[in-house]
Amino acid sequence: MKVMIVEDENIIALELERIAQEAGHQTVGPLSTVEQALAYAPRSDVALVDLSLSDGVSGAQLARRLIDRFGVDVIFVTGSPENVGNGIEGALDVISKPFTDERIVSALSRAEARRKDFDSKAAV
């Protein structure tokens, strides 16, 4: 599965990248702006998205575009999980910072299972 990482804090982005790769996924990014994320969205299956991005746009606004336009599943990774609710239905999970490897891997596994289930139903 191709995992896009949208996080403007470099150390956190690299940690998410390491976790996803060690779990057997390909990674796209890390990216820190909405523009970058939208450019790479067609090559991604799921996105790990922070709520605060370097270009000042909300990760929630980005998530809505990723879900609606590109069918990319979104998992929020944020230090402010209480702020996710603002109208973003369809996000697969919200993970609070600080996070554990197990929590990220578990969310990615659920996303992968959901994709496989969706793909198998679409093929019928």
N, C-alpha and C positions, 0 to 999 in steps of 0.2 A: 504494500500500500504506500502511496506517496503522501507524505506528511509535510504540509507547509507550516513553517514556524514564523509567526508574526509577533515579534517581541522587540522592544527598543532598548532593553537592558541587555548588553552583550553577554555578560556572564550567565544570565538566566537563559538567553537564547541558545548559547553553546551547551548548557546543561540539558535543555529540552532536546536539542539535536543529538547529543550523546545517548540519551535514554531511548529515543525513537530508533536510532540506528542499532543500538544493542538489542532492541526488541525485534530486529529484522526488517525494519521499514526503510524506504528511501526517504531522504529529506529534501525539501525545497526551502532554500533560505539558509540562514535566518534573514528575515526581511523586517524593516522597521516602519514602513509607511504604507498607507492605503494604496497609493499608486503602484508600488512594487508588488503588493499582494494581488491586486487585480490583474497585473500583467502575468503573474505566475499561476493564477487560479485555474486556468484550463488544464494545467499539468498536475493538478493536486486532487486528492481524494478527500482529505480531511485537513483542517487547519487548527493549530493550537494558537489561540489569539488572546493577547493581552487587551485590557480595556483602554489603557492609555498608550497612545502611539506617538512617535516623535514628531509627526506632522500636525499634531493637535486634534486629529480626527478621532472620534471614539471608536474603539474596537467593536462596539455594538453596531455602529453604522456600517462598518466594514462587514460584519457578520451577516447582516441582512442582505447585502449585495452578494456575498459568497453563496449564501443559501439559495436566494431567488434566481440569480443570473446563471450561476455555474453549477449548482447542485453539490457544492462542497460542504461536507459536514463540518460543523464548528464545535470545538471544545474550548471554552474560556479558561484561561490560566491567569488569575488575577489576585492582587492584594486587596481588592475591594469587591468581594463576591456579592455584597448587598446591592451594588449598583448595576448588576447584570439585568435585572428584571425589566428594565425600561422598554417593554414591547418586543423583546427578542424571543419569539417562540421558535422552536425548531433547533435550538442549540442542543447538542447531545449531552453535554455535561458542563459543570462549573467546578473548577478545581482551585482551591485557595492556595495562595503562596503563604508560607513556604510549603512546597509539595514534596512528596516522596516519589522515588522511581516507581514503586509499585502502583501508586495512584495514577500516574501518567500511563503506564503500561496497561493497566486495567481499562482505562478510558479508551485507549487506542484499540485494545482487543474488542471492546464492545462496538466501536465504530467499524472495525473490520468485519465483524460478524453481521452487523446490520447491512453493510454493503454487499456481502456475499448473499445474504438472504434476499435483498432487493434484486440483485443481478439474476439470481436463480428464478425468481418469480417473473422477471421481465422476459426471460428466455422462454417461458412456457407459452 
